Amino acid sequence: MTDTLKIGMAKQNYKYLNSINSPDDLKRIDRNELHVVCDELRDFIIDEVSKNPGHLGSSLGVVELTVALHYVFNTPDDRIVWDVGHQAYGHKVLTGRRDVFHTNRQLGGISGFPKIEESEYDTFGVGHASTSISAALGMAVAASMRGEDRKVVAVIGDGSMTGGLAFEGLNNTSMDKNDMLIILNDNQMAIDPINGGFTQYLVDITTSKTYNKIRHKVYNLFRKSRLVDDEKKNKIIRFNNSLKTAFTQKDHNIFEGLNIRYFGPVDGHDVSNLIRILAEIKEFKGPKVLHVITQKGKGFEPAEKSATVWHAPGKFDPETGERLVCNHNNAEPPLFQDVFGKTLLELAKQNDKIIGITPAMPSGCSMTIMQRRFPERVFDVGIAEAHAVTFSAGLAKEGMVPFCNIYSSFMQRAYDSVIHDVAIQKLPVIMCLDRAGIVGSDGATHQGQFDLAYMRCIPNLTIAAPRNEMELRNLMYTAQLPGKGPFVIRYPRGKGFNVNWHNEWRELTTGRGECLKTGTDLAVITIGTMAAVAEKAINSVENLTGKSIAHYDARFLKPLDEEMLREIGEKFTKVITIEDGTIEGGLGSAVLEFMSDINYHPEVLRIGIPDVFVEHGTPEELHAMLGMNAEGVEKKIMDMIDAKV
């Protein structure tokens, strides 16, 4: 077992890691030396992430498991599916990406998650959560149908077992013929500590000392008697189940109740023992679960003590453990998530019906601000977005005022619940979509580029996007007023614009935009924070050309401000729409449809995210690449007005 890396410890010269370019190289190392490999791998990850920020704690927690899996299984022919994908840094280093790991999450570099196109060892793309069991089951069934002797392993952890899809996968795993191994990486953490009945169930298993002691003795007895094989498995399983029933105070083990053989819990930081266990059970027929206990952030003392902070800590000093973060002062713009969190608390103080709901993101969306003051009125439901929405619908049905905060890309997983449980029934759930638009380094799985389009087609919804902090505050106030119905507020990751947002509440008229600047030659319509980009571009074009450009903030995608659009259609022959979302079905499409319906035909240029999945890079790099920064917008305005400078 590896010891915690002491702060200030000098970096080791890698004895083995620099020569490991594939799992075959790893297999050549003496098993008794693998603890050294684990130390070096952990040291490498700490050093790299300290300089190039990424997900730290999760990958540190599975170092020994990663080494053991690649030592025992014949990858890439054998399949390993990582869930969630930010556990997989060690996996990437051991599978030929050590020398390019410094490009992790950077534009043109390797992805921060497993990605099929990147490596044959990345068997399935996993950027969200709870998908591994279903995907791995498909691979295992395919192998069985083809008669292939291929092992398939799903490594599920960091709260992913709280997602409904994981349980759907478990249900089918018990029914379909397969030999899949599910490794449950149990660290009782997602980004924040996870709660719920399943988590408590795992605690009951791991803390039943009597059961574990007797089980260990019985297992060793069976091994010595050569009873641990597939021919005797039914007797062994029945006896093992009786132990679990007696000593875990449960009617049945949930896995074995589904006819999935259960092994564990075992120490996930003992690499030698993990190798022994994996080697023994990998040939067992039928589906099986290995319950592994790990510590998120293992081996780096600051990350062990504060797993939430060190989930993705940004840059830090690996010697001292000091995080190299900018100290916010009053002159700096606040984060949009903090404006949300502070405003929610203010509203909750005035309205005791307000409830906060989030799927495993209380710190990420700053709902912790309300949670500290009103813990009984904030619910972290785990990685269960659909449940979060339907739970909110139930609260709304009974007269509560739920603010359901879900990242834009994660809300995709709750689409049916939005339609079936909220919109059809016109229930006043306030859905706040954080991380809308281009998010950055997490790449295609996390860009919030689709919400405007996928929400716009749903009847009964009000959809709004604030252009600054004050607008977010006023939209939140407006949404919780009686009679507003289902309300969607989307806003980006990152800082605002340092406007004076500590204002008195002001109700905004639903479906009413705002003319920010008059003009005569061309009209620009923006939604959300793209208003700031447009303002900069408009000022530059006017200074260069002397042209007069109008600027309108749509504010609401649904309902549209038809009066404002009629005015634009009557006054202008050239119109540009700008949105931080896909142009397929978003604001630009809505404007074109409206103009066509009323028989206005201005020339309309849509600026937004094209019909592609946007990969990883900083938001600034990606906006520039897509022509959505001020310079790109300026060029498109210049081209449209055909100005000669």
C-alpha positions in Angstrom: 0.0 0.0 0.0 1.2 3.5 -0.8 1.7 6.1 1.9 0.3 9.6 1.7 2.7 11.9 -0.3 4.1 14.3 2.3 4.0 17.9 1.5 7.5 19.1 0.6 8.7 15.7 -0.4 11.3 15.8 -3.2 10.1 14.4 -6.5 11.3 10.8 -7.2 13.2 9.8 -10.3 10.9 7.4 -12.0 12.3 3.9 -11.9 9.6 2.3 -14.0 7.1 4.8 -15.2 9.1 6.3 -18.0 9.5 2.9 -19.6 5.8 2.0 -19.5 4.3 2.8 -22.9 1.6 0.1 -22.9 0.1 -2.5 -20.4 2.5 -5.1 -21.9 5.4 -3.1 -20.5 3.6 -3.0 -17.1 3.2 -6.8 -17.1 7.0 -7.2 -17.4 7.5 -5.6 -14.0 7.8 -7.9 -11.0 4.6 -8.0 -9.1 6.4 -7.2 -5.9 7.5 -3.9 -7.5 4.1 -2.7 -8.5 3.7 -0.6 -5.4 6.6 1.5 -6.8 4.8 1.9 -10.1 1.7 3.1 -8.1 3.8 5.7 -6.2 5.3 6.9 -9.5 2.0 7.1 -11.2 0.4 9.0 -8.4 3.4 11.4 -8.3 3.2 11.9 -12.0 -0.5 12.8 -11.9 0.0 15.2 -9.0 2.8 17.0 -10.8 1.0 17.2 -14.2 -2.3 18.4 -12.8 -0.6 21.0 -10.6 0.6 22.7 -13.7 -2.2 21.9 -16.1 -5.4 21.9 -14.2 -7.8 18.9 -14.4 -9.6 16.3 -12.2 -7.2 15.3 -9.5 -8.9 13.5 -6.6 -10.8 10.9 -8.5 -7.8 9.6 -10.5 -5.6 9.5 -7.4 -8.1 7.3 -5.7 -7.9 4.6 -8.3 -4.2 4.4 -9.0 -3.8 0.9 -7.5 -7.0 -0.3 -9.1 -5.8 1.0 -12.5 -2.5 -0.8 -12.2 -4.1 -4.0 -11.1 -6.6 -4.0 -14.0 -4.1 -3.5 -16.7 -1.8 -6.0 -15.0 -4.4 -8.8 -14.9 -6.5 -8.1 -18.0 -5.4 -8.3 -21.6 -6.3 -4.8 -22.7 -7.3 -3.5 -25.2 -8.7 -6.8 -26.3 -10.3 -7.0 -22.9 -12.6 -4.0 -22.4 -12.4 -1.6 -19.5 -15.2 1.0 -19.3 -14.4 3.9 -16.9 -17.4 5.6 -15.2 -17.1 8.5 -14.6 -14.4 9.3 -17.0 -12.4 11.6 -14.8 -11.1 8.5 -13.0 -9.0 7.6 -16.0 -5.9 9.7 -15.8 -3.8 6.8 -14.6 -5.3 4.7 -17.3 -4.3 7.2 -20.0 -0.7 7.4 -18.7 -0.3 3.6 -18.7 -1.7 3.3 -22.2 0.7 5.3 -24.3 -0.2 8.9 -23.5 2.3 9.7 -20.8 4.4 11.9 -23.0 1.4 13.9 -24.3 -0.4 14.1 -21.0 0.7 17.7 -20.5 -1.8 18.6 -23.3 -4.7 17.2 -21.3 -7.9 19.2 -21.8 -6.0 21.8 -23.9 -7.1 22.8 -27.4 -5.7 20.1 -29.8 -4.5 18.0 -26.9 -5.8 14.8 -25.4 -9.3 14.7 -23.8 -9.8 14.8 -20.0 -12.1 11.8 -20.4 -11.9 8.4 -22.3 -12.5 8.9 -26.0 -12.9 6.2 -28.6 -11.2 8.3 -31.3 -8.2 8.9 -29.1 -7.0 5.4 -28.2 -8.0 1.8 -28.7 -7.7 1.4 -24.9 -10.5 3.9 -24.5 -13.3 1.5 -25.1 -16.2 3.9 -24.5 -16.6 7.7 -24.2 -17.6 8.6 -20.7 -17.9 12.3 -19.8 -21.1 12.2 -17.8 -22.0 9.3 -15.4 -23.8 6.0 -14.8 -23.4 4.7 -18.4 -20.7 2.1 -17.8 -22.9 -0.9 -16.8 -25.2 -0.6 -19.8 -22.4 0.0 -22.3 -20.2 -2.8 -20.9 -23.2 -5.2 -20.9 -23.6 -4.4 -24.6 -20.0 -5.3 -25.2 -20.2 -8.5 -23.1 -23.3 -9.7 -24.8 -21.7 -9.0 -28.2 -18.7 -11.0 -27.2 -20.9 -13.9 -26.1 -22.9 -13.8 -29.3 -19.7 -14.0 -31.4 -18.2 -16.7 -29.3 -15.3 -14.4 -28.3 -13.3 -15.1 -25.1 -13.2 -11.4 -24.2 -13.4 -10.0 -20.6 -15.4 -6.9 -20.0 -15.1 -4.7 -16.9 -17.2 -1.7 -15.9 -15.5 0.5 -13.3 -18.2 2.6 -11.8 -17.5 5.2 -9.0 -17.6 8.8 -7.8 -21.3 8.6 -7.2 -22.3 7.1 -10.5 -24.2 4.3 -8.9 -26.8 6.9 -7.8 -27.9 7.4 -11.4 -31.0 5.6 -12.6 -29.3 4.3 -15.7 -26.9 2.3 -13.6 -29.8 0.4 -11.9 -31.4 -0.2 -15.3 -28.1 -1.7 -16.5 -27.9 -3.8 -13.4 -31.4 -5.1 -14.0 -30.6 -6.3 -17.5 -27.2 -7.6 -16.4 -28.9 -10.1 -14.3 -31.1 -11.3 -17.2 -28.8 -11.5 -20.2 -26.1 -14.1 -20.7 -22.8 -12.4 -19.9 -19.6 -12.7 -17.9 -19.2 -9.0 -17.1 -17.3 -7.8 -14.1 -18.6 -4.6 -12.4 -16.1 -3.0 -10.1 -17.9 -0.7 -7.7 -15.4 2.0 -6.7 -16.8 3.0 -3.4 -15.4 6.3 -2.1 -18.7 7.8 -0.8 -18.0 10.9 -3.0 -19.1 12.5 -6.2 -17.8 16.0 -6.4 -19.5 16.6 -3.0 -20.2 13.8 -0.5 -23.0 11.6 -1.7 -26.1 10.7 0.3 -29.1 8.4 -0.1 -30.2 4.9 0.6 -27.8 3.1 -1.6 -24.8 4.9 -0.1 -26.0 3.9 3.4 -26.5 0.4 2.1 -22.9 0.2 1.1 -21.8 1.6 4.4 -23.8 -1.2 6.1 -21.9 -3.8 4.1 -18.5 -2.3 4.7 -18.9 -1.7 8.4 -20.3 -5.2 9.3 -17.1 -6.4 10.9 -18.6 -9.8 12.0 -19.8 -10.6 8.5 -16.5 -9.7 6.9 -14.4 -11.6 9.4 -16.5 -14.8 9.1 -16.7 -14.4 5.3 -12.9 -14.1 5.0 -12.4 -17.3 7.1 -15.0 -19.2 5.1 -13.5 -18.1 1.8 -10.0 -19.2 2.8 -11.4 -22.6 4.0 -13.2 -23.1 0.6 -10.0 -22.2 -1.3 -7.9 -24.6 0.7 -10.6 -27.3 0.1 -10.7 -26.4 -3.6 -14.3 -25.5 -3.4 -14.0 -22.2 -5.0 -14.8 -23.0 -8.6 -17.8 -22.7 -10.9 -19.0 -26.3 -10.4 -19.5 -25.7 -6.7 -20.6 -22.0 -7.0 -24.3 -22.6 -6.2 -23.6 -24.0 -2.8 -21.0 -21.4 -2.0 -23.3 -18.5 -3.1 -26.2 -19.8 -1.0 -23.9 -20.1 2.0 -22.4 -16.7 1.4 -25.8 -15.2 1.0 -26.9 -16.6 4.4 -23.9 -14.9 6.0 -24.8 -11.6 4.4 -28.4 -11.9 5.4 -27.5 -12.6 9.0 -24.7 -10.1 9.5 -25.6 -7.1 7.3 -29.2 -7.0 8.7 -30.6 -6.9 5.2 -33.1 -9.3 3.8 -30.8 -9.9 0.8 -27.7 -8.6 -0.9 -29.0 -6.2 -3.6 -26.6 -7.6 -6.2 -27.0 -11.3 -5.4 -30.7 -10.6 -5.2 -30.3 -9.8 -8.9 -28.3 -13.0 -9.5 -25.1 -11.0 -9.8 -22.3 -12.6 -7.7 -20.9 -10.2 -5.1 -17.3 -10.1 -3.9 -16.0 -7.7 -1.3 -15.6 -5.2 0.2 -11.9 -5.1 -0.4 -9.1 -2.6 0.1 -8.8 -0.6 -3.2 -5.3 0.6 -2.2 -3.6 -2.8 -1.8 -2.4 -3.5 -5.4 -1.1 -7.0 -4.7 -4.3 -8.2 -3.2 -6.4 -6.5 -6.0 -4.3 -8.4 -8.5 -4.8 -11.7 -6.7 -8.6 -11.2 -6.4 -9.0 -10.0 -10.0 -7.0 -13.0 -11.3 -9.2 -15.4 -9.3 -12.6 -14.0 -10.3 -12.0 -12.9 -13.9 -12.7 -16.5 -15.2 -15.8 -17.0 -13.2 -18.9 -17.4 -15.3 -21.8 -15.1 -15.1 -22.0 -11.4 -14.0 -20.2 -10.4 -10.9 -19.5 -7.3 -8.7 -16.3 -6.5 -6.9 -16.8 -3.9 -4.2 -13.7 -1.9 -3.8 -13.2 0.7 -1.0 -11.0 3.6 -2.0 -10.3 7.1 -0.8 -10.7 10.0 -3.2 -7.5 12.0 -3.3 -5.5 9.1 -1.9 -1.8 9.7 -1.6 -1.9 13.5 -1.5 -2.7 14.8 1.9 -4.6 18.0 1.0 -6.8 16.1 -1.4 -7.5 13.4 1.2 -8.6 16.1 3.7 -10.8 18.1 1.4 -12.0 15.9 -1.5 -14.5 18.4 -2.8 -12.0 21.2 -3.2 -9.4 18.9 -4.7 -11.8 17.3 -7.2 -10.6 19.9 -9.7 -8.4 22.3 -7.8 -6.9 24.4 -10.5 -3.2 25.1 -10.4 -1.4 24.3 -7.1 2.1 23.8 -5.7 2.7 20.1 -5.4 5.3 20.6 -2.8 3.3 22.7 -0.3 -0.3 21.9 -1.3 -1.0 25.6 -1.8 -3.7 26.2 -4.4 -2.7 29.0 -6.8 -6.0 30.7 -7.0 -6.7 34.4 -7.5 -8.0 36.1 -4.5 -11.3 37.7 -5.3 -11.8 41.3 -4.2 -14.8 43.6 -4.5 -13.6 45.1 -7.8 -13.7 41.7 -9.6 -16.9 40.4 -11.2 -18.7 37.7 -9.3 -19.2 34.2 -10.7 -22.7 33.7 -12.2 -23.1 30.7 -10.0 -22.5 32.8 -6.9 -25.0 35.4 -8.1 -27.4 32.5 -8.4 -26.6 31.1 -4.9 -26.7 34.4 -3.1 -29.9 35.5 -4.8 -31.5 32.1 -4.1 -30.7 32.6 -0.4 -32.2 36.1 -0.4 -35.4 34.8 -2.1 -35.6 31.9 0.3 -35.5 34.2 3.3 -38.5 36.0 2.0 -40.4 33.0 0.7 -40.5 29.9 2.9 -41.9 27.8 0.0 -38.7 28.0 -2.0 -36.8 24.7 -2.2 -33.4 24.1 -3.8 -32.8 20.9 -5.7 -29.6 19.8 -7.5 -28.2 16.5 -8.8 -24.9 16.1 -7.1 -23.7 19.7 -7.8 -24.4 21.8 -4.7 -20.9 23.4 -4.6 -20.6 23.6 -8.4 -23.8 25.6 -8.7 -23.3 27.4 -5.3 -26.5 26.0 -3.8 -24.3 25.4 -0.8 -24.9 29.1 0.1 -28.6 28.4 0.7 -27.8 24.9 2.1 -25.7 26.3 4.9 -28.6 28.6 6.0 -31.6 26.3 5.3 -30.2 22.7 5.1 -33.7 21.2 5.4 -34.8 23.1 2.3 -32.0 22.0 0.0 -31.9 18.5 -1.6 -28.9 17.0 -3.3 -30.5 14.0 -5.0 -27.3 12.5 -6.4 -26.4 11.9 -10.1 -30.1 11.6 -11.0 -31.1 14.5 -13.2 -34.5 13.1 -14.3 -35.4 12.4 -10.7 -34.4 15.9 -9.8 -36.9 17.4 -12.3 -39.7 15.0 -11.4 -39.1 15.5 -7.7 -39.3 19.2 -8.3 -42.6 18.7 -10.2 -44.0 16.9 -7.2 -43.0 19.7 -4.9 -44.5 22.3 -7.3 -47.8 20.3 -7.4 -48.1 20.7 -3.7 -47.5 24.4 -3.7 -43.8 24.6 -3.1 -41.5 26.8 -5.3 -38.6 24.5 -6.5 -35.4 26.0 -8.0 -34.0 23.0 -9.8 -30.4 23.7 -10.8 -28.8 21.4 -13.4 -25.9 22.0 -15.7 -27.1 22.5 -19.3 -25.4 19.4 -20.7 -26.7 17.3 -17.8 -30.3 18.5 -18.3 -30.2 16.5 -21.5 -30.6 13.4 -19.4 -33.9 14.7 -17.9 -35.5 15.7 -21.2 -38.5 13.4 -20.9 -39.2 14.6 -17.3 -39.2 18.2 -18.4 -41.8 17.4 -21.1 -43.9 14.7 -19.3 -43.8 15.8 -15.7 -43.4 19.6 -15.9 -44.4 21.1 -19.2 -47.6 19.1 -20.0 -48.9 19.7 -16.4 -47.8 23.4 -16.5 -46.2 23.0 -13.1 -44.2 26.0 -11.9 -40.7 24.4 -11.7 -37.9 26.9 -12.1 -35.1 25.2 -14.0 -31.8 27.0 -13.8 -29.3 25.8 -16.3 -25.8 26.5 -15.2 -22.8 26.1 -17.6 -24.9 27.0 -20.6 -23.0 27.7 -23.9 -19.3 27.1 -24.4 -17.9 25.7 -21.2 -14.3 24.9 -22.1 -11.8 22.2 -21.2 -14.2 19.4 -20.4 -15.0 19.2 -24.1 -17.9 17.9 -26.2 -19.7 16.0 -23.4 -20.0 19.2 -21.3 -20.5 22.1 -23.7 -23.9 23.6 -22.9 -24.7 24.2 -26.6 -28.1 22.5 -27.1 -30.4 23.8 -24.3 -31.9 26.8 -26.2 -32.8 24.5 -29.1 -34.0 21.5 -27.2 -36.1 23.6 -24.8 -37.6 25.9 -27.4 -39.8 23.2 -29.0 -41.5 22.3 -25.7 -44.9 24.0 -25.1 -45.7 25.9 -21.9 -42.1 26.8 -21.1 -40.8 30.3 -20.5 -37.1 30.4 -21.6 -34.8 33.3 -20.7 -31.1 34.1 -20.6 -29.7 37.0 -18.6 -27.1 39.3 -20.2 -25.5 40.1 -16.9 -25.7 39.5 -13.1 -28.5 42.0 -12.5 -30.7 40.3 -15.2 -30.1 36.9 -13.6 -31.2 38.3 -10.2 -34.3 39.8 -11.7 -35.2 36.7 -13.7 -35.0 34.6 -10.6 -37.2 37.0 -8.8 -39.7 37.0 -11.7 -39.7 33.2 -12.1 -40.8 32.6 -8.5 -43.8 35.0 -8.6 -47.2 33.3 -8.7 -48.7 32.3 -12.0 -45.5 32.1 -14.0 -45.6 28.4 -14.8 -42.5 26.4 -15.9 -39.5 28.7 -16.2 -36.1 28.1 -17.7 -33.2 30.4 -16.9 -29.9 29.6 -18.6 -26.5 31.3 -17.8 -22.9 30.6 -18.5 -20.0 29.3 -16.4 -17.5 32.0 -15.2 -17.5 35.6 -14.2 -20.1 38.3 -14.8 -19.5 41.9 -15.8 -19.3 43.6 -12.4 -22.6 45.4 -12.9 -24.4 46.6 -9.8 -26.6 43.5 -9.2 -27.4 44.2 -5.6 -30.6 46.0 -6.7 -34.1 46.0 -5.5 -36.2 43.3 -7.1 -37.7 44.1 -10.4 -40.2 42.0 -12.2 -39.4 41.5 -15.9 -42.3 41.3 -18.3 -42.4 37.8 -19.7 -41.6 37.7 -23.4 -40.3 41.3 -23.5 -36.9 42.1 -24.8 -35.0 45.4 -24.7 -33.4 47.8 -27.2 -30.0 48.5 -25.9 -28.9 50.8 -28.7 -30.7 52.4 -31.6 -29.3 52.4 -35.1 -30.3 52.6 -38.8 -28.1 50.5 -41.0 -28.2 47.0 -39.4 -29.8 45.3 -36.3 -28.0 42.9 -34.0 -30.2 40.7 -31.8 -28.5 38.8 -29.0 -29.6 36.6 -26.2 -27.8 36.2 -22.9 -24.2 37.2 -22.3 -23.4 37.4 -26.0 -24.7 41.0 -25.6 -21.3 42.0 -24.2 -19.5 40.5 -27.3 -21.9 42.3 -29.6 -21.5 45.6 -27.9 -17.7 45.5 -28.3 -17.9 44.5 -31.9 -20.6 47.1 -32.7 -18.5 49.9 -31.1 -15.5 48.9 -33.2 -17.4 48.7 -36.5 -19.1 52.1 -35.9 -15.8 53.7 -35.0 -14.2 52.3 -38.2 -17.0 52.9 -40.6 -19.4 55.5 -39.2 -22.3 53.1 -39.7 -25.2 53.1 -37.3 -26.0 49.7 -35.8 -28.9 48.9 -33.5 -28.6 46.3 -30.7 -31.5 44.4 -29.2 -31.4 42.0 -26.3 -34.1 39.3 -26.8 -33.9 38.2 -23.2 -36.6 35.6 -23.8 -36.3 32.9 -26.4 -39.8 31.8 -25.5 -42.2 33.6 -25.8 -40.4 35.8 -28.3 -40.9 39.6 -28.1 -43.0 39.8 -31.3 -43.5 43.5 -31.0 -39.8 44.0 -31.0 -39.3 41.7 -33.9 -41.9 43.4 -36.0 -40.1 46.7 -35.4 -36.9 45.1 -36.5 -38.5 43.6 -39.6 -40.0 46.9 -40.6 -36.9 49.0 -40.1 -34.0 46.8 -41.2 -33.1 44.8 -44.3 -30.1 43.3 -42.6 -30.2 41.5 -39.3 -27.6 39.5 -37.3 -28.5 37.1 -34.5 -25.9 36.0 -31.9 -26.3 33.2 -29.4 -24.0 31.0 -27.3 -25.7 27.9 -28.5 -26.3 25.8 -31.5 -27.7 27.8 -34.4 -29.7 24.8 -35.4 -33.0 25.5 -33.7 -32.0 28.4 -31.5 -32.6 32.1 -31.5 -31.6 32.7 -35.1 -34.0 29.9 -36.2 -36.7 31.5 -34.1 -36.2 34.9 -35.7 -36.1 33.5 -39.2 -39.3 31.5 -38.6 -41.1 34.6 -37.2 -40.0 36.8 -40.0 -41.2 34.3 -42.6 -44.5 33.8 -40.8 -45.3 37.6 -40.9 -44.0 37.8 -44.5 -40.9 40.0 -43.6 -37.8 39.0 -45.5 -34.7 40.8 -44.1 -31.3 39.2 -44.8 -30.5 37.3 -41.6 -27.1 36.1 -40.6 -27.0 33.7 -37.7 -23.9 33.6 -35.5 -23.6 30.7 -33.0 -22.2 27.3 -32.6 -22.3 25.4 -35.9 -23.7 21.9 -36.3 -20.7 20.2 -34.7 -19.7 18.8 -31.3 -17.2 21.3 -29.9 -14.1 19.7 -28.4 -12.0 20.9 -25.4 -10.1 24.2 -25.1 -10.5 27.4 -23.1 -13.8 29.3 -23.7 -11.7 32.1 -25.2 -10.0 29.8 -27.6 -13.2 28.1 -28.7 -15.2 31.3 -29.1 -12.3 32.6 -31.3 -12.2 29.4 -33.3 -16.0 29.5 -33.9 -15.9 33.2 -34.8 -18.0 34.1 -31.8 -15.6 36.4 -30.0 -15.7 40.2 -30.5 -13.2 40.1 -33.4 -15.1 37.4 -35.2 -18.4 39.1 -34.8 -16.9 42.4 -35.9 -15.7 40.7 -39.1 -19.1 39.3 -39.9 -20.8 42.6 -39.3 -18.3 44.3 -41.6 -18.9 41.6 -44.3 -22.6 42.0 -44.0 -22.7 45.8 -44.4 -20.0 45.5 -47.0 -18.2 48.4 -45.4 -15.0 49.8 -47.0 -12.6 51.2 -44.4 
